[in-house]
Amino acid sequence: MSWRPAAIAVLAAASCGASPSAGAPLASTASLVARLGRAGHGEARLVQTVVAQGETLRADRGRVALEPPDRLRLDFAASGERITMRGDGGEWLQPAMKQLLILRPEQAQTVVATWRAFLDGGAGAYRERALGPRRYRLIPIADANADADSLEVELGPDRLPRRVQIWVQDQRWWLTLSSWSFGRPKGPTAFTVRAPAGYAVLEWP
């Protein structure tokens, strides 16, 4: 299939198999977790870039929204894709396929594994290794194949995540985050997507 959804990096990263976290946040997530805890809601601009053998295959621009304890929303500008996750499930709107996929709670929480460290600190799911000033590698505790499934997180001068690198087979997916903003919680309605008229509504198998 030639069509490749913008949200595929988030889905592929779910192979990390991270479990819910406990304990103090990791150094790479502590500032974001603290800001989210004080405000209740955070958003950032997102550029998702796919690189293979030194060549940029695609770049998708959008926004990410996070709301503790378990809400995530990704909106991609060019494709119109929307993907949301909550404790009770989630949705994935795919305009290219004119369909809305419904995620069950366990599917939504598996898919959000990469972002969950930014919501709860990641201490129970990842081991952290410092790579340099404001750069860290996060290695899934439950996965023996650490090299394939680890993440790299780079922080900006404000100690908020600026760049995340994910390995997806032989590709590198760079998530570049900028213009972080924080405010009051928007609630579950802001993290729910409805199907437009004429769209098929399907449950994720």
C-alpha positions as CSV (number, residue, x, y, z in Angstrom):
1,M,0.0,0.0,0.0
2,S,1.6,3.3,-1.1
3,W,-0.4,5.5,1.3
4,R,1.5,5.9,4.6
5,P,-0.2,7.7,7.4
6,A,1.5,10.5,9.2
7,A,0.7,8.9,12.5
8,I,2.5,5.7,11.7
9,A,5.6,6.6,13.8
10,V,3.4,6.8,16.9
11,L,1.9,3.4,16.1
12,A,5.1,1.7,15.2
13,A,6.7,3.0,18.4
14,A,4.1,1.1,20.4
15,S,6.3,-2.0,19.9
16,C,8.3,-0.7,22.8
17,G,5.7,-2.3,25.1
18,A,6.2,0.3,27.8
19,S,4.0,-0.2,30.9
20,P,2.5,2.5,33.2
21,S,5.1,4.4,35.1
22,A,5.7,5.0,38.8
23,G,8.2,7.0,40.8
24,A,10.0,10.2,40.2
25,P,10.1,11.5,36.6
26,L,13.1,10.8,34.5
27,A,15.5,13.7,34.0
28,S,14.4,14.0,30.3
29,T,10.7,14.3,31.3
30,A,10.8,16.0,34.7
31,S,10.3,19.7,33.5
32,L,7.4,18.8,31.2
33,V,5.7,16.6,33.8
34,A,6.0,19.5,36.3
35,R,4.5,22.0,33.9
36,L,1.7,19.7,32.9
37,G,1.0,19.0,36.6
38,R,0.7,22.8,37.4
39,A,-1.3,23.8,34.3
40,G,-3.2,20.6,33.4
41,H,-2.7,20.9,29.6
42,G,0.2,21.4,27.2
43,E,0.6,21.8,23.5
44,A,3.5,22.1,21.0
45,R,4.1,22.4,17.3
46,L,5.3,19.1,15.8
47,V,7.3,18.3,12.8
48,Q,7.7,14.5,12.1
49,T,10.5,13.7,9.7
50,V,11.3,10.3,8.3
51,V,15.0,9.6,7.4
52,A,16.4,6.4,5.7
53,Q,20.0,6.0,4.5
54,G,20.6,9.7,5.0
55,E,17.6,10.7,2.8
56,T,14.5,12.6,4.1
57,L,11.5,10.6,2.9
58,R,8.8,12.8,4.3
59,A,8.1,15.6,6.8
60,D,4.6,16.1,8.4
61,R,3.7,19.2,10.3
62,G,1.1,19.4,13.0
63,R,0.4,19.8,16.7
64,V,0.5,17.6,19.8
65,A,-1.6,18.1,22.9
66,L,-1.1,16.4,26.2
67,E,-3.3,16.3,29.3
68,P,-2.6,14.2,32.4
69,P,-3.1,11.5,33.3
70,D,-3.8,9.8,29.9
71,R,-4.9,12.1,27.1
72,L,-3.1,12.7,23.9
73,R,-4.1,14.3,20.6
74,L,-2.1,14.6,17.3
75,D,-3.3,16.8,14.5
76,F,-1.5,16.7,11.2
77,A,-2.0,19.7,8.9
78,A,-1.4,18.4,5.3
79,S,-3.1,14.9,5.7
80,G,-5.9,16.0,8.0
81,E,-5.2,13.0,10.2
82,R,-6.3,13.2,13.8
83,I,-5.4,10.7,16.4
84,T,-6.7,10.8,20.0
85,M,-6.1,8.6,23.1
86,R,-7.7,8.6,26.5
87,G,-8.1,6.1,29.3
88,D,-11.4,4.9,27.8
89,G,-10.1,4.5,24.2
90,G,-9.4,6.7,21.3
91,E,-9.9,7.5,17.6
92,W,-7.8,7.7,14.5
93,L,-9.3,9.8,11.7
94,Q,-7.9,9.0,8.2
95,P,-9.1,11.4,5.5
96,A,-7.2,9.6,2.8
97,M,-9.2,6.4,3.5
98,K,-12.4,8.3,4.5
99,Q,-12.6,6.3,7.7
100,L,-12.5,6.6,11.5
101,L,-10.8,3.8,13.5
102,I,-12.1,3.3,17.0
103,L,-9.4,2.2,19.5
104,R,-10.3,0.1,22.6
105,P,-8.8,1.3,25.9
106,E,-6.0,-1.3,25.9
107,Q,-5.1,-0.4,22.2
108,A,-5.1,3.3,22.9
109,Q,-2.8,2.9,25.9
110,T,-0.4,0.7,24.0
111,V,-0.2,3.1,21.1
112,V,0.4,6.1,23.4
113,A,3.4,4.3,25.0
114,T,6.0,6.6,23.5
115,W,4.2,9.8,24.6
116,R,3.2,8.3,28.0
117,A,6.6,9.1,29.5
118,F,5.8,12.8,28.8
119,L,2.6,12.4,30.8
120,D,3.7,10.4,33.8
121,G,7.5,10.7,33.8
122,G,8.4,7.3,32.4
123,A,10.3,6.0,35.5
124,G,8.4,2.7,35.6
125,A,8.7,2.1,31.8
126,Y,12.2,3.2,30.8
127,R,15.8,3.2,32.0
128,E,17.5,6.5,31.2
129,R,21.1,7.0,30.1
130,A,22.6,10.5,29.7
131,L,24.2,11.0,26.3
132,G,25.4,14.5,26.8
133,P,24.1,17.9,27.8
134,R,20.3,17.7,27.6
135,R,20.4,14.5,25.6
136,Y,19.1,11.1,26.9
137,R,18.4,7.6,25.8
138,L,15.3,5.9,27.1
139,I,15.5,2.1,27.1
140,P,12.3,0.1,27.7
141,I,12.6,-1.9,30.9
142,A,10.5,-4.7,29.6
143,D,12.3,-5.2,26.3
144,A,15.6,-7.0,25.9
145,N,16.1,-5.6,22.4
146,A,17.2,-2.2,23.8
147,D,19.1,-0.9,20.7
148,A,16.1,-1.4,18.4
149,D,13.4,0.0,20.8
150,S,15.2,2.8,22.6
151,L,14.3,6.4,22.2
152,E,16.5,9.5,22.2
153,V,15.2,12.7,23.8
154,E,16.9,16.1,23.4
155,L,15.8,19.0,25.6
156,G,15.8,22.6,24.8
157,P,17.3,25.4,27.0
158,D,13.9,25.4,28.8
159,R,14.4,21.8,29.7
160,L,11.3,20.8,27.7
161,P,11.5,18.1,25.0
162,R,12.7,19.6,21.7
163,R,13.5,16.5,19.7
164,V,12.7,12.8,20.0
165,Q,14.3,10.1,17.8
166,I,12.5,6.8,17.2
167,W,13.9,3.8,15.3
168,V,11.3,2.1,13.0
169,Q,13.1,-0.8,11.4
170,D,15.7,0.8,9.1
171,Q,14.2,4.3,9.4
172,R,14.7,7.1,11.9
173,W,11.7,9.2,12.8
174,W,12.5,12.6,14.2
175,L,9.8,14.4,16.2
176,T,10.7,18.0,16.5
177,L,8.7,19.9,19.2
178,S,8.6,23.7,19.5
179,S,6.5,26.6,20.9
180,W,5.3,24.8,24.0
181,S,2.3,26.4,25.7
182,F,0.4,25.5,28.8
183,G,-3.1,26.2,30.1
184,R,-6.2,24.9,31.8
185,P,-7.4,21.4,31.0
186,K,-9.8,21.2,28.1
187,G,-11.4,17.9,29.1
188,P,-12.2,14.7,27.2
189,T,-14.3,16.4,24.6
190,A,-11.2,18.1,23.2
191,F,-9.6,14.6,22.9
192,T,-12.4,13.0,21.0
193,V,-12.8,12.8,17.2
194,R,-16.1,12.4,15.4
195,A,-16.5,11.0,11.9
196,P,-17.5,13.5,9.2
197,A,-20.5,12.6,7.1
198,G,-19.7,9.8,4.6
199,Y,-16.8,8.3,6.6
200,A,-16.8,4.6,7.5
201,V,-16.5,4.0,11.3
202,L,-14.5,0.8,12.1
203,E,-13.2,-0.8,15.2
204,W,-9.5,-1.5,15.2
205,P,-9.1,-5.3,14.9
